[in-house]
Amino acid sequence: MLPLNLSHRIGLRHMSRIGKVKICRPLTNEGFEMADFTGWTVENIGGEPVVDNTNPHSGTYSAHFEGYPTCGAISQTISPAIPKSDIASFICWSYSEYSFPFSSGFIGTLTYDDDTTTEFNIPEFYDQWCQFDFLSVMEDKSIKRIRFYFGSGTMLNGWVDDVNLRCE
């Protein structure tokens, strides 16, 4: 049997590590593998996105956007908001099947805790899975919401998958 003070010291040593861990609340259903939009808010703006298995980047499912001129949007609130300084990586994968030049293609919006936003788009016709790094466009603020849509062009199909937010 260990002396009480030895087990007490072991407990204190582990307790001291707990205060140094940053807690990150990752997004829910990042790869849409629940086969639905659990954790996401769906907006019907000219069309409604669906979760299906027609073209996943990985796994079985992805968010599928179809239509013209817009094809819906999805968003997710991050609560509590996470400071950029705590984020190690923040990426997603996107695929646009068909789009003419000068269309908006894949559009994303980051909303910060002060309600300002950063919007980005990738207007190229790329017909393959492309990775997008949100840290490259994110301001030095805390993020509280992310939103995606495809629109303002002649895109026939678009997909989003593997939205990944990880803290340091």
FENRA-V79835 format. One record per backbone hydrogen bond with DSSP energy under -1.0 kcal/mol. NH is the residue of the N-H (numbers start at 1). CO is the residue of the C=O. If there is no record, write none. Layout:
nh->NH co->CO
nh->NH co->CO
//
This chain:
nh->7 co->3
nh->8 co->4
nh->9 co->5
nh->10 co->6
nh->11 co->7
nh->12 co->8
nh->13 co->9
nh->14 co->10
nh->15 co->11
nh->16 co->12
nh->18 co->14
nh->20 co->17
nh->21 co->18
nh->26 co->24
nh->32 co->29
nh->35 co->32
nh->40 co->37
nh->41 co->75
nh->43 co->73
nh->45 co->43
nh->45 co->47
nh->50 co->64
nh->52 co->62
nh->62 co->52
nh->63 co->160
nh->64 co->50
nh->65 co->158
nh->67 co->156
nh->71 co->150
nh->72 co->45
nh->73 co->43
nh->74 co->148
nh->75 co->41
nh->76 co->146
nh->78 co->144
nh->82 co->143
nh->84 co->141
nh->86 co->83
nh->87 co->84
nh->88 co->166
nh->89 co->166
nh->91 co->164
nh->92 co->132
nh->93 co->161
nh->94 co->130
nh->95 co->159
nh->97 co->157
nh->103 co->100
nh->106 co->122
nh->107 co->149
nh->108 co->120
nh->109 co->147
nh->110 co->118
nh->111 co->145
nh->112 co->116
nh->113 co->142
nh->115 co->112
nh->118 co->110
nh->120 co->108
nh->122 co->106
nh->127 co->96
nh->130 co->94
nh->132 co->92
nh->134 co->90
nh->136 co->133
nh->137 co->134
nh->138 co->134
nh->141 co->139
nh->143 co->82
nh->144 co->111
nh->145 co->111
nh->146 co->76
nh->147 co->109
nh->148 co->74
nh->149 co->107
nh->151 co->105
nh->152 co->69
nh->158 co->65
nh->159 co->95
nh->160 co->63
nh->161 co->93
nh->163 co->30
nh->164 co->91
nh->166 co->89
nh->168 co->86
//
